[in-house]
Amino acid sequence: MTLLSSQIATLQDTDAASRNLESILVTQFNKKLEGTLEEDSEFDIDYDLIGENFAKLKDIQVNAYSAVSDSKKATNDAKKYMNVKQVELNDVMYEKRHILEEIVKCRGFRSVFQDVELIPLEEFEEKAGPEYHENSDNLHQLFINRLKYELVVRADLKEKEDVLKAKRTQLIKENRKAQKMVDQFDKLLDDFVQAAAPLEEALEAEIKREEQENSAPEIEQLDNATVDASNTDSVTTVAENSTDSVTTIIENNTDSVTTAKDTLDLTDS
């Protein structure tokens, strides 16, 4: 307001000085036109008033120049200030836009905890200790407590799983040993069957011979009775020895197979 009043006063002084000079010049010019201007009329001119008015105009010009310079300087300073504020405003708007984008991302972000299968809340409240129920009114703290309890429970289950895996590995080793023994027994049985093949052939030959003898005359049967008896005794002795060997092998194999089967059943369970 003070600056505006000063400018108005300066304009008023300028207008007054200009009017005074205009009045003096117009009077002199009119006298010259009318021919009434005398040679000594210059003594009628108030040079002091003219000089005073010119001095005022000069001072006003100097003041106006200074005011214009100050105004330009103030305008440049204001422009610099506005540029700085504009840059700061742009920075603030950029930060605002960045923050809004981050807010949108955060709202659309799906965390891992949303897909974690936790122990049901009812079971947690029933089985968890009192240290896991602190600040349960706060949903965030409640979720943290549930995660801590879940970690403890899963660690315990992991230890049990490791123990069971160790037992399983041991049973697998024992099962392989038992399977190896069963394979050996299978080989022994195959060898036994191959070894009993001559006995089977001898028995079949004896049966065929007896059938042939039964169809021969009674006399030939009496003559060959002694020979048949001796041959029968020999075959019987061989059969009995083979039967005893087979029985012993079968009993041993049966015990081994039974032990292997029990081991396999234990492994499967």
PADO-911099 format. One record per residue (C-alpha): y, x, z; residue in three letters. Coordinates in steps of 0.1 Angstrom, whole numbers, plus 5000, padded with zeros to 4 digits. Layout:
N
YXZALA
...
END
This chain:
269
500050005000MET
502450295008THR
501750454975LEU
502450134957LEU
505750084975SER
506750444967SER
505950384930GLN
507950064930ILE
510950244946ALA
510750524920THR
510650274892LEU
513650094907GLN
515650424910ASP
514750504874THR
515850164862ASP
519150194881ALA
519950544867ALA
519050434832SER
521250134834ARG
524250334847ASN
523850584819LEU
523450304794GLU
526550134806SER
528650454803ILE
527250534768LEU
527750174756VAL
531350164769THR
532150484751GLN
530450374719PHE
532250044719ASN
535650214723LYS
534750444694LYS
533850144672LEU
537049964682GLU
539150274677GLY
540550264711THR
538850584721LEU
541750834729GLU
541651204729GLU
542151224765ASP
539550954772SER
537151224782GLU
539051244814PHE
538150884820ASP
534450964819ILE
532851014853ASP
530851324847TYR
529851334882ASP
528150994879LEU
526551094847ILE
525251424862GLY
524051234892GLU
522150994871ASN
520651264849PHE
519751454881ALA
518051144893LYS
516151104861LEU
515151464861LYS
513951434897ASP
512151124888ILE
510551294859GLN
509551594880VAL
508151354906ASN
506451154880ALA
504851464865TYR
503751574900SER
502451224906ALA
500551224873VAL
499051564881SER
498151444916ASP
496751124901SER
494651324876LYS
493451554903LYS
492651254925ALA
490951084895THR
488851394888ASN
487851424925ASP
486951054925ALA
485051104893LYS
483051394908LYS
482451194939TYR
481250894919MET
479051124898ASN
477551264930VAL
477050914944LYS
475550794911GLN
473051084912VAL
472250994948GLU
471850634938LEU
469550724909ASN
467450934933ASP
467350644958VAL
466250404930MET
463650654918TYR
462350684954GLU
462350314957LYS
460450264925ARG
457950534936HIS
457450374970ILE
456950034954LEU
454350174931GLU
452650334960GLU
452750004979ILE
451049834949VAL
448450104948LYS
447750084985CYS
447449704983ARG
444949734954GLY
443050024970PHE
439549954981ARG
438350185008SER
434850295016VAL
434850105049PHE
434949775031GLN
431449845017ASP
429950015048VAL
427049805063GLU
427749815100LEU
425749665129ILE
426749295132PRO
429649235157LEU
427449025180GLU
424849295183GLU
427549555188PHE
429149355216GLU
425749305232GLU
424249655230LYS
427249895229ALA
428350065261GLY
431649995278PRO
433250305263GLU
433050135229TYR
434849815241HIS
438149985250GLU
441249825233ASN
438949575215SER
441949335211ASP
443249585185ASN
441349525153LEU
441949875141HIS
440650025174GLN
437749785174LEU
436649895139PHE
436950265150ILE
434750185180ASN
432150015158ARG
432150325135LEU
431650555165LYS
428750335178TYR
427250325142GLU
427450705140LEU
425550745173VAL
422850485163VAL
422350635129ARG
422150985143ALA
419350865167ASP
417550695138LEU
417951015117LYS
416251215145GLU
413350965146LYS
413150975108GLU
412851355109ASP
410051335135VAL
408151085114LEU
408651285083LYS
407251595101ALA
404251385112LYS
403751255077ARG
403851605062THR
401251715088GLN
399051415079LEU
399351495042ILE
398151845048LYS
395251725069GLU
394551465042ASN
394451735015ARG
392051935037LYS
389751635041ALA
390051555004GLN
388951914997LYS
385951875020MET
385051545003VAL
385251714969ASP
382851984982GLN
380551714995PHE
380551554961ASP
379651884945LYS
376751924970LEU
375551574962LEU
375651654925ASP
373651974931ASP
371151774952PHE
370651524925VAL
370151794900GLN
367651974924ALA
365751644929ALA
365351594892ALA
361951794890PRO
360651584919LEU
361551264902GLU
359851384870GLU
356751484890ALA
356551144906LEU
356950964873GLU
354251184858ALA
351951104887GLU
352650734883ILE
351750744846LYS
348650944853ARG
347550694879GLU
348050414855GLU
345950594829GLN
343150654855GLU
343150294865ASN
342350194829SER
339550464826ALA
335850384836PRO
334950364873GLU
332750674870ILE
335650894859GLU
337650764887GLN
334950874912LEU
334651214896ASP
338351274897ASN
338851134932ALA
338751464948THR
341151614923VAL
343451324927ASP
343351344964ALA
344251704964SER
347051644938ASN
348251344958THR
348351554990ASP
350351824972SER
352851564957VAL
353051394991THR
353851715008THR
356551804983VAL
357951454985ALA
357951465023GLU
359751805023ASN
362251684997SER
362751355016THR
363451545048ASP
365951775030SER
367551485014VAL
367751295047THR
369351595065THR
371851645037ILE
372751275035ILE
373251255073GLU
375451565073ASN
377451435043ASN
377651085059THR
379251235090ASP
381651445070SER
382651155048VAL
383150925078THR
385451185094THR
387351225061ALA
387650845058LYS
389050815093ASP
391551085085THR
392550905053LEU
392950575071ASP
395150745098LEU
397250895070THR
397650565052ASP
398750385085SER
END
